[in-house]
Amino acid sequence: MAAIDKTYTSSWEEYQSLVEWCRGKYFTLKNGDVIYPSKYIYEWSKEDFDGEKERPIWNTPTYLDIWLIRNCPLKFIQDRLKEQYGGGWSKTAFTDHNEDDMYHKILTYTSPYDVNWRILDCSHKFSVKYMVNNKFKDDNLYWWVTILNDGWWYNEKHNMWYHNEDALPIDSNYAHFRGNICKRKLARLIKRWDLPKGTQIQFEGDYKRYIQKEFIVTIR
């Protein structure tokens, strides 16, 4: 299942029904971001629809799809969402609600997106494994930061790492910043990110190719 997928229609009436239904609507994500669905709709005119050629009408991220599954009354939107989340092309996917039917799980609030992983036993205690240059000092390095565990992405606005199952806006699988990283600063970062135990974070620092540092932090 892709994080972002397009919806198509060849009908001007369907397109207009989506525009009208989304007008003025908004919702708030669990990180406080306010989402306006109408901002995702592509702009088309009636002349662009001839009843034969399909047009992409929007490209929706997972967090918008979840809201649409639970709120949108438009049949063509729900049909598209069932294709994306309903367990593939199985004839029984929409009736038996098999294990792959994420559409039904979202609708009934039993999907992984409804589990708040931050209630897990998290800690900012950590250990450091040095890969290159094992000394902290005041080097103005450009840092590349990534989480080695699968499914983690960085949000620049909130300076936070989100997991796929958080269904929140993300920017990249890397975080970037410049400056010194002492152990005290490391502790503040780890505490702020509030990542679960077992998470491994890789830091790679470089200054004009003369100074390189690399180490891996494991939260324990």
N, C-alpha and C positions, 0 to 999 in steps of 0.2 A: 504494500500500500504506500503510495507516494505521499509526501508531506504536502505537496501542492499539485492540484489537478484542474484542468480546464473543463468547463461545461459548454456544450454547443447546442445551438438550435437553428432551425431554418425558418422559424415562425416569428414574425414581427409581434404578434399578439402575445406569445410566450415571453418574449424579451420585454415588452412593455409591462406585462403583469409582474415581472421581477422588479423592474425599476420602480413601479408604483408601490409594491409591497415593502420594499426596502427603504422607501423615503421616510426620513426622520427616525428610523430605528437605530438603536445602538445597544451594546452590552459591555460589561466590564469583566476582564479576565482576572484570575486569582492573583496576578502580580500587580493589579491596579490599572493596567492599560485599558483604555476605552476604545472599542472597535466599532466603526461605522460601516456596515456591510455595503452601502451604496458606493463607497470609495473604491470597491473592488470591481465594479461593473464597467465594462468597456463601453465607449460611446459609439453608437450606431444610429443611422437614420432609417426611416421606413424603406427608402430606395435600396438599402443594402440587403434587404431580404426579398428573395424571389420565390420562396417556397421550395427551392431545390437545394441550393448550396447552403451548408451549415456554417454559421459564424460562431467563433468563440465569444462568449458573453462575459465570462470572468474566469479568474485563476485563483482558486480559494485554498488557503492554508488549512491545516487540520483543525485549529481552534475555531475557525469559522464554520467548517463542515459540522463539527459537533453541535454548535448552536443551531445550525440550519436543520439538522436531523430532528432536533427537539422542538423546533418552533415554526419552520416554514410550511405553509399549507399547500404550496404549489406542487402539483403532481410531477411535472417534468423535472423539477429540482430533486424531489425525493427519489424518483426513478434513477437519476444519475448517481445520487449518493448510495443507493442500494447496489449499483454496479461497482462502485469503488470500495464499499465497506462490507458488502453483504456476503462475502465468502466465495467470490468467483462466479462461474457460470453454472454451478451445480443446480439441477432442477429442484432440489430440496433445500437449497441454501436459505430461502426466504420463508420456508414453512416449518422445517425441523429445527431451525436456528442452531446449526452445527457449530463446532468450536471456532470456525473461521468467520462466523457471522458477527463481525464487529458492529455492524449497523444495529442489530438487535441489542447488543450489549450497551452501546451508547444510549439507545432509546430508553433502556431500563436502568441506566446508571450503574451498570455492573462491569464496565470496561476498565482497562488499565488506566485510562485517562481520569477516572474518578477516584483513583487511589492516590492520596497525598503522600508521596514518598518521604517528605520532610518530617513526618511524624516518626520515622524510624530512629533507631538509636544512633544519632550522629555525634561526632566529636571533632574538636579542632586539634587534638593531639596527633602528632605525626612523627614519622621517621624520615631521614633523608639519605638517599643513596647517591653518592657523588660519581659522576661519569667522567667529567672533564673539569679540572681545576677545583680543588676541594677547599678553597678558602673564600669566605665572604669578606669583601672589602668595598670601599666606595668607588665602584666602577660605574660609569654612566653607560650602561649597556642597553641595547635594544633587545627586548625579550619576546620570544615566542612561547606561548603557554598552551598546552593541550592536555586533555584528559585521555589516558590510555584505555580506560574502560569504554566499551561500546555504548553508543546512544547519547553522548553528551555534546551539547552545543552552547556557544557563548552568546549572550545578549549584551551588546555594548551599552545601551541606554541604562540598564540597571546594574551593569558590572556583575552579572550573575551567570552561573552555568545552569542550564536547564536540560532535563532529560527528554527524550522523545515522548515519553509517557506523560510529561507535564503539559504537552500541547500548548506551548507558549511561543511568542515570537523569538526568533533566533537570527543571528547574523553570520556566524562562522563557526567552524570547529576549532579555531584558534583565538586566543586573546593576545593582544599586543600592547606593550607599554615600554617606556624608556625610564631608566633610573637604576638605583641600587636596590638589591633585595637582600636585606640582612635577615637574620633569623627572627627578629621581632616583627618585621614587616611580613615575613612569611606567615607567622602565627596569626596576624590580623587578617590576611587574605583568606587563609584556610577557615578561620572562624566566620568571616563574612559569607563565604560561599556555602557554608553549612552542608558540605557533601557527606554522604554516608560512609561508614567504615569500609575499608577495602579499596577505596578510590585511589588511583595512582595518577599523579599530576606531573607532567614533564615540563621542565623549564630549560629553555635553550637561549643563552645570551651571547651577543656578538657586538663588538665595538670595532668598526673599521677593519675587521678581519685580523686584528692584532691580538685581541683578547677574546677567548671563547670559554664559555662555561656551560655545563650541562649537568643537571641533577634531577632525580625523580623523588617526589614526595609521596609517601604512602600514609594515608589516614588510618589511624588504628584506635 
